[in-house]
């Protein structure tokens, strides 16, 4: 091998050694750990440097002798000093992970209540995010929030992202049925959050730290949707979600019963298709009078065999001021006119996280509120103006859905009403449809969330923790005037670069004259 080739190979080896060193330093700064990749890079740097010395030892001898050595030693010392400063800064950054939130509104800091909850943890908490690669952007969006929990909780809080497709066992273990689900795990217990927000995650931690019996009953015996059924009209998906949130779900048959079980947080009446007898209604009335809560999911009369002997609908109107119209909602916004689409949500704990999501009701009757009731009612979900309530049963059965001004109610129409008795604490949710939460439609859009949020609210599970809301300071950008834009252009594009060029030309001319 000739001398010239050895010198070229030696130079290439030294360059590769430098690249390996830079790669090791960059990896250490980014990952903050001395792992196998750094070890391999450092070993490669040493090997390439040794190879460079062996291929051209004269280059090394020349570097350490003569004028080149004198000037080079200064450069080496400066480089070593700079490298030492970088090493110290890197070490301090790795060993001191405290971060400062310099935003005016403390956007990247947990609320005082969340920090207090984390400081009082008695056992470790693990937060699991189930995200497929298709939702990587949503996963990256929630990561900073989970980092805040990890920093505030110290060694007692950790988090992990899991791909439910590649690890279906974990997804099944925690009852995960939808992509983008966040689960909070504490010991052997876990809870699925309604959304990846601080309110939901901290609320789940509080509930897991303070376990209590939370039992929800589903009324049976009147053609209601079956909570254990897995067919399209069954409610097994809703039941599974409640179980994953640490509810206990049980059927309730009031035939011959004198009371609702004392452990009932709420009773769900999921789409009765026959009359609810007065005797059973009296049991429910007594339960509500003592502070109990009802979630009532009705069906339009045309789809049931409910008659004027039914005791449920008159009770809702007389006691709660919620009147269920005997109609069928027709909505032109939907691809299928008999499906009512939510156009507007009122401000309420049930819908505060659904403002940008759609919910729909495959066959609904409209609701309205009447004056004189002892409870305060809120019309929660409304359809758009391109809807109406068709009330002529014969026309509906004949397939005629056209709007008839003399007998139909023009939209917007209310399909969900909530009410609360401030005296007893009893709560009521009435939905003009029950199919929206059945298995066929439960996981579509916000349908499932609407039902589960309604049950949470009715069961008083919304008040476990109240986080201080973060107020965002509004900022407004005033566009610069034409003169200001022109001045900026003049300074940055012409004056400053021109001054630098002029200075360079002056120095060059002066040195040329001196030479």
Secondary structure in CASP SS format (residue, H / E / C, confidence):
PFRMAT SS
TARGET T0000
AUTHOR 0000-0000-0000
METHOD secondary structure of the structure
MODEL  1
X C 1.00
X C 1.00
X H 1.00
X H 1.00
X H 1.00
X H 1.00
X H 1.00
X H 1.00
X H 1.00
X H 1.00
X H 1.00
X H 1.00
X H 1.00
X H 1.00
X H 1.00
X H 1.00
X H 1.00
X H 1.00
X H 1.00
X H 1.00
X H 1.00
X H 1.00
X H 1.00
X H 1.00
X H 1.00
X H 1.00
X H 1.00
X H 1.00
X H 1.00
X H 1.00
X H 1.00
X C 1.00
X C 1.00
X C 1.00
X C 1.00
X H 1.00
X H 1.00
X H 1.00
X H 1.00
X H 1.00
X H 1.00
X H 1.00
X H 1.00
X H 1.00
X H 1.00
X H 1.00
X H 1.00
X H 1.00
X H 1.00
X H 1.00
X H 1.00
X H 1.00
X H 1.00
X H 1.00
X H 1.00
X C 1.00
X H 1.00
X H 1.00
X H 1.00
X H 1.00
X H 1.00
X H 1.00
X H 1.00
X C 1.00
X C 1.00
X H 1.00
X H 1.00
X H 1.00
X H 1.00
X H 1.00
X H 1.00
X H 1.00
X H 1.00
X H 1.00
X H 1.00
X H 1.00
X H 1.00
X H 1.00
X H 1.00
X H 1.00
X H 1.00
X H 1.00
X H 1.00
X H 1.00
X H 1.00
X H 1.00
X H 1.00
X H 1.00
X H 1.00
X H 1.00
X H 1.00
X H 1.00
X H 1.00
X H 1.00
X H 1.00
X C 1.00
X C 1.00
X C 1.00
X C 1.00
X C 1.00
X C 1.00
X C 1.00
X C 1.00
X C 1.00
X C 1.00
X C 1.00
X C 1.00
X C 1.00
X C 1.00
X C 1.00
X C 1.00
X H 1.00
X H 1.00
X H 1.00
X H 1.00
X H 1.00
X H 1.00
X H 1.00
X H 1.00
X C 1.00
X C 1.00
X C 1.00
X C 1.00
X C 1.00
X E 1.00
X E 1.00
X E 1.00
X E 1.00
X E 1.00
X E 1.00
X C 1.00
X C 1.00
X H 1.00
X H 1.00
X H 1.00
X H 1.00
X H 1.00
X H 1.00
X H 1.00
X H 1.00
X H 1.00
X H 1.00
X H 1.00
X H 1.00
X H 1.00
X H 1.00
X H 1.00
X H 1.00
X H 1.00
X H 1.00
X H 1.00
X H 1.00
X H 1.00
X H 1.00
X H 1.00
X H 1.00
X E 1.00
X E 1.00
X E 1.00
X E 1.00
X E 1.00
X E 1.00
X C 1.00
X C 1.00
X C 1.00
X C 1.00
X C 1.00
X H 1.00
X H 1.00
X H 1.00
X H 1.00
X H 1.00
X H 1.00
X C 1.00
X C 1.00
X C 1.00
X C 1.00
X C 1.00
X C 1.00
X C 1.00
X E 1.00
X E 1.00
X E 1.00
X E 1.00
X E 1.00
X E 1.00
X C 1.00
X C 1.00
X E 1.00
X E 1.00
X E 1.00
X E 1.00
X C 1.00
X C 1.00
X C 1.00
X C 1.00
X C 1.00
X H 1.00
X H 1.00
X H 1.00
X H 1.00
X H 1.00
X H 1.00
X H 1.00
X H 1.00
X H 1.00
X H 1.00
X H 1.00
X H 1.00
X C 1.00
X C 1.00
X C 1.00
X C 1.00
X C 1.00
X E 1.00
X E 1.00
X E 1.00
X E 1.00
X E 1.00
X C 1.00
X C 1.00
X C 1.00
X C 1.00
X C 1.00
X C 1.00
X C 1.00
X C 1.00
X C 1.00
X C 1.00
X C 1.00
X C 1.00
X C 1.00
X C 1.00
X C 1.00
X C 1.00
X H 1.00
X H 1.00
X H 1.00
X H 1.00
X H 1.00
X H 1.00
X H 1.00
X H 1.00
X H 1.00
X C 1.00
X C 1.00
X C 1.00
X E 1.00
X E 1.00
X E 1.00
X E 1.00
X E 1.00
X C 1.00
X C 1.00
X C 1.00
X C 1.00
X C 1.00
X C 1.00
X C 1.00
X C 1.00
X C 1.00
X C 1.00
X C 1.00
X E 1.00
X E 1.00
X E 1.00
X E 1.00
X E 1.00
X E 1.00
X E 1.00
X C 1.00
X C 1.00
X C 1.00
X C 1.00
X C 1.00
X C 1.00
X C 1.00
X H 1.00
X H 1.00
X H 1.00
X H 1.00
X H 1.00
X H 1.00
X H 1.00
X H 1.00
X H 1.00
X H 1.00
X H 1.00
X H 1.00
X C 1.00
X C 1.00
X C 1.00
X C 1.00
X E 1.00
X E 1.00
X E 1.00
X E 1.00
X C 1.00
X C 1.00
X C 1.00
X H 1.00
X H 1.00
X H 1.00
X C 1.00
X C 1.00
X C 1.00
X C 1.00
X C 1.00
X C 1.00
X C 1.00
X C 1.00
X H 1.00
X H 1.00
X H 1.00
X H 1.00
X H 1.00
X H 1.00
X H 1.00
X H 1.00
X H 1.00
X C 1.00
X E 1.00
X E 1.00
X E 1.00
X C 1.00
X C 1.00
X C 1.00
X E 1.00
X E 1.00
X E 1.00
X E 1.00
X C 1.00
X C 1.00
X C 1.00
X C 1.00
X C 1.00
X C 1.00
X C 1.00
X C 1.00
X E 1.00
X E 1.00
X C 1.00
X C 1.00
X E 1.00
X E 1.00
X C 1.00
X C 1.00
X C 1.00
X C 1.00
X C 1.00
X C 1.00
X C 1.00
X C 1.00
X C 1.00
X C 1.00
X C 1.00
X C 1.00
X C 1.00
X C 1.00
X E 1.00
X E 1.00
X C 1.00
X C 1.00
X C 1.00
X C 1.00
X C 1.00
X E 1.00
X E 1.00
X E 1.00
X C 1.00
X C 1.00
X C 1.00
X C 1.00
X C 1.00
X C 1.00
X E 1.00
X E 1.00
X E 1.00
X E 1.00
X E 1.00
X E 1.00
X E 1.00
X C 1.00
X C 1.00
X C 1.00
X C 1.00
X E 1.00
X E 1.00
X E 1.00
X E 1.00
X C 1.00
X C 1.00
X H 1.00
X H 1.00
X H 1.00
X H 1.00
X H 1.00
X C 1.00
X C 1.00
X C 1.00
X C 1.00
X C 1.00
X C 1.00
X C 1.00
X C 1.00
X C 1.00
X C 1.00
X C 1.00
X E 1.00
X E 1.00
X C 1.00
X C 1.00
X C 1.00
X E 1.00
X E 1.00
X E 1.00
X E 1.00
X E 1.00
X E 1.00
X E 1.00
X C 1.00
X C 1.00
X C 1.00
X C 1.00
X C 1.00
X C 1.00
X E 1.00
X E 1.00
X E 1.00
X E 1.00
X E 1.00
X C 1.00
X C 1.00
X C 1.00
X H 1.00
X H 1.00
X H 1.00
X C 1.00
X H 1.00
X H 1.00
X H 1.00
X H 1.00
X C 1.00
X C 1.00
X C 1.00
X C 1.00
X H 1.00
X H 1.00
X H 1.00
X H 1.00
X H 1.00
X H 1.00
X H 1.00
X H 1.00
X H 1.00
X H 1.00
X H 1.00
X H 1.00
X C 1.00
X C 1.00
X H 1.00
X H 1.00
X H 1.00
X C 1.00
X C 1.00
X C 1.00
X C 1.00
X C 1.00
X C 1.00
X C 1.00
X C 1.00
X C 1.00
X C 1.00
X C 1.00
X C 1.00
X C 1.00
X C 1.00
X C 1.00
X C 1.00
X C 1.00
X C 1.00
X H 1.00
X H 1.00
X H 1.00
X H 1.00
X H 1.00
X H 1.00
X H 1.00
X H 1.00
X H 1.00
X H 1.00
X H 1.00
X H 1.00
X H 1.00
X H 1.00
X H 1.00
X H 1.00
X H 1.00
X H 1.00
X H 1.00
X H 1.00
X H 1.00
X H 1.00
X H 1.00
X H 1.00
X H 1.00
X H 1.00
X H 1.00
X H 1.00
X H 1.00
X H 1.00
X H 1.00
X H 1.00
X H 1.00
X C 1.00
END
